[in-house]
Amino acid sequence: MNPTMPAPAPAPTAVTPSAPVAVVGPQFCVPYVVPLTVTKKSLSLTDGDFTVTDANDAVVLKVKGTIFSIRHRRVLLDAAGQPILSMHEKVLSMHHRWEVFRGDSSNPRDLLFSVKKSSMIQLMKTEMDIFLAGNTAEQVCDFRIKGSYFDRSSVFYLGDSNTMIAQMSRKYTAASVVLGKDIFGITVFPQVDYVFVAALVVILDDVHRDKSD
């Protein structure tokens, strides 16, 4: 696979990982900061359609939702429309658990990582724990997201540490206000898998939407 590489941006002041953080694949880790914009379509037949663009407004990723499905499911595609990973919400999960698989799969052998709330009750904040497929004990998370529900801003950390790998905030534009679109700006730090981060943002949107409901 030859992904469309997003354009770089000036590096923010932050502690970044000393080694590449490749979850979906090393081809999605680049040696510079990756600014991405995630836009959720306001009018769509499916539930959960997103586009992901880079600093030059070029589409690098797309996300398609399912039509009339009991269980939420998303497929993340590259710019050419080829599936990279699929996200499945587990039915009757008390911690709002999602499982993410390679390609358009749901086979346990293709599991990449899972995401769940750090605690069942979260009012003003949103905290999520991410576990890689090999971390079956799930005693310590491999990644963590901490953020504000009302601001829709979040920071992504390596494990249970202060090492930031990405950050996200809501963007307000004329289109977002008039058309009711949800638009998020993401900063992915150098050598961090930007497809992995984009998938987490899509899952976070679903968690926030359930809070609103």
Number of C-alpha atoms within 10 A of each C-alpha: 7 7 12 15 14 24 17 18 16 9 14 11 6 12 11 20 16 9 9 16 20 16 18 22 14 13 15 21 24 19 11 17 22 26 24 29 23 25 21 22 18 14 12 13 10 14 19 23 21 22 20 26 21 22 14 11 12 17 19 21 27 23 26 19 20 16 13 10 10 9 12 18 21 25 25 28 21 20 17 12 12 15 19 21 25 24 30 19 21 15 12 9 10 12 15 20 20 21 22 30 23 22 18 18 18 16 9 12 10 15 20 20 21 20 25 22 20 18 13 11 11 12 10 10 15 23 20 22 23 26 22 17 18 10 14 8 8 13 8 12 18 17 20 24 25 17 20 16 21 12 11 17 19 22 20 24 22 19 17 13 10 14 17 20 25 26 21 23 18 16 17 13 12 9 11 16 11 8 12 13 18 19 22 21 21 26 21 31 27 23 23 26 24 30 25 21 22 23 20 21 21 21 25 21 17 16 18 15 11 10 12 9 5
